[in-house]
């Protein structure tokens, strides 16, 4: 029976592409829709980031502990669009009860394309968070919990102590992942309890679910009854207030959860505390990448021809930018490689709950253009980037 639980929340907002060229002087302004990004960030900040960070600050003052992962694109946007939220976010991040989890800076598919550059970027990320909030990153969840043999060894080589993976039965061989898993090298593996996580992440406001309405005492019971000494549950931060709005009772649920766990002898912990837990068994990372999205494999991002076309454009953009040997061009290419735009295209040849999720994350302003225009617009973004490189003749100077 579980005596402790590590809560993990991921904070990320994508840089949405500008599907129609606005002719701006800055290439970044021609590629990314600043107005759309500001609109969505302000909305989610009002419904989710502000209320949940306020709740976490209150819980932390009473002994709560939590693990927060932030993409660098999220950090940049909170500074740019909601500076009034920045002080609250810093206060939470700098609290001793919070562990900062390292994610791939731009939430990109880089680990699927260039493992050596991915390794360097994870090193950069670690240094950046040490500088920003004064905390050392020990644990990482990469992008969407991408997990493979190559990713495992890249992170091990950088000296991380553990990486997060999704603990589905096909991955860990158990319906209830718990404690700590050993890998083939020095990097440990922390498996998300996928069922208990999804009970909140996906099912909390589903009136057709047999567990509805989910109350804090019931969920605390489920946590306590989980096998092992410690478990991990993980969610997108936007689960609170955005995916499940305030009127569903999601904030009240989480506000009461710590005291209900305490009644049952369950304590919240940071990942660095979990690293001292007993090792459950050894796992061998797969050669083909896995993820926490969809059914757990990368078909959620690369399951149809449209996604593959966009993925190949991402590869080409990075390769051409690297040929310039100029950091500014490589940085733009990396920003173009966010996993979110592949996620959004899942709807092209799918249906059901997963397609509904990808449609939900596709901006409504894009839907007004129609599916064909969305697909053409995404391709045009990469054409603009390629043409800008050609216009600058940057490669001709270096070759």
Secondary structure, 3 states (H helix, E strand, C coil): CCCEEEEEEEECCCCCECCCCCCCCCHHHHHECHHHHHHHHHHHHHHHHHHHHHHHHHHHCCCCCEEEEECHHHHHHHHHHCHHHHHHHHHHHCCCCEEEEEECCCCECHHHCCHHHHHHHHHHHHHHHHHHHCCCCCEEEECCCCECHHHHHHHHHCCCCEEEEECCHHHHCCCCCCCEEECCCCCEEEEECHHHHHHHHCCCCCCCCCCCCCCHHHHHHHHHHCCCCEEEEEEEHHHECCCECHHHCHHHHHHHHHHHHHHCCCEECCHHHHCCCCEEEECCCCCCCECCCCCCECHHHHCCHHHHHHHHHHHHHHHHHHHHCCHHHHHHHHHCCEHHHHHHHHHHHCCCHHHHHHHHHCCHHHHCCCHHHHHHHHHHHHHHHHHHHHHHCHHHHHC
